[in-house]
Amino acid sequence: MVLSVELEREHETGRWIAEVTSLPGVLAYGTSQVDAFRRAQALAFEVLADRLKHGEDPLTGHRSQPRPFGGIRFTPARQAAVAR
């Protein structure tokens, strides 16, 4: 499983935003690209673990039967500078 992480930089504050695009609402701020990326990874793992604990499909959040869950890999999707 590959989870794409989009990285954007806010012009006004200079902070970075990392969003895991396949998990709606999973985004994190950081002082650098690496910091934001790591925070988004950690949050994504928390969301996936919480869904599994509650009998939900890790990717969709819908109730599901247990199924094999392979390895997870995070990869940068793109970078963009954005004014927020």
C-alpha positions as CSV (number, residue, x, y, z in Angstrom):
1,M,0.0,0.0,0.0
2,V,1.3,3.4,-0.9
3,L,-0.1,6.5,0.7
4,S,0.7,9.7,-1.1
5,V,1.6,12.8,0.9
6,E,1.2,16.2,-0.7
7,L,3.5,18.9,0.7
8,E,2.7,22.6,0.5
9,R,4.4,25.7,2.0
10,E,2.4,28.7,3.3
11,H,3.9,31.9,2.0
12,E,2.7,34.0,5.0
13,T,3.9,31.8,7.8
14,G,6.6,29.7,6.1
15,R,5.3,26.6,7.7
16,W,4.8,23.4,5.8
17,I,1.6,21.4,5.4
18,A,1.6,17.7,4.6
19,E,-1.6,15.9,3.6
20,V,-2.2,12.2,3.2
21,T,-4.5,12.4,0.2
22,S,-6.1,8.9,0.5
23,L,-7.1,9.5,4.1
24,P,-9.4,12.6,4.2
25,G,-8.6,15.0,7.0
26,V,-5.2,13.6,7.7
27,L,-2.9,16.6,7.5
28,A,-0.2,18.1,9.7
29,Y,1.8,21.2,9.9
30,G,5.6,21.4,10.5
31,T,8.4,23.8,10.5
32,S,10.2,22.0,7.7
33,Q,9.2,19.6,4.9
34,V,10.6,16.7,6.9
35,D,8.8,17.7,10.1
36,A,5.4,18.0,8.4
37,F,6.0,14.7,6.5
38,R,6.8,12.8,9.7
39,R,3.8,14.3,11.5
40,A,1.5,13.3,8.7
41,Q,2.9,9.8,8.7
42,A,2.3,9.5,12.5
43,L,-1.2,10.8,12.2
44,A,-2.0,8.4,9.3
45,F,-0.8,5.5,11.4
46,E,-3.0,6.6,14.3
47,V,-6.0,6.9,12.0
48,L,-5.4,3.4,10.4
49,A,-4.9,1.8,13.9
50,D,-8.0,3.4,15.3
51,R,-10.1,2.1,12.3
52,L,-8.7,-1.4,12.7
53,K,-9.4,-1.4,16.4
54,H,-13.0,-0.4,15.7
55,G,-13.6,-3.1,13.0
56,E,-13.4,-0.7,10.1
57,D,-11.6,-0.9,6.8
58,P,-8.4,1.0,7.3
59,L,-8.7,3.0,4.0
60,T,-12.5,3.6,3.8
61,G,-13.5,3.7,7.4
62,H,-16.5,1.5,6.7
63,R,-17.4,-1.6,8.8
64,S,-15.6,-4.6,7.4
65,Q,-14.5,-8.1,8.0
66,P,-10.8,-8.6,8.8
67,R,-8.6,-8.9,5.8
68,P,-4.9,-9.2,5.1
69,F,-3.2,-5.8,5.5
70,G,0.1,-5.6,3.6
71,G,3.0,-3.3,4.1
72,I,2.6,0.5,4.0
73,R,4.9,2.9,2.2
74,F,4.6,6.7,2.2
75,T,5.9,8.7,-0.8
76,P,5.8,12.4,-1.6
77,A,3.1,13.1,-4.1
78,R,4.1,16.7,-5.1
79,Q,5.3,20.0,-3.7
80,A,3.7,23.3,-4.2
81,A,4.0,26.8,-2.6
82,V,0.6,28.1,-1.6
83,A,-0.6,31.3,-0.1
84,R,-3.2,30.6,2.7
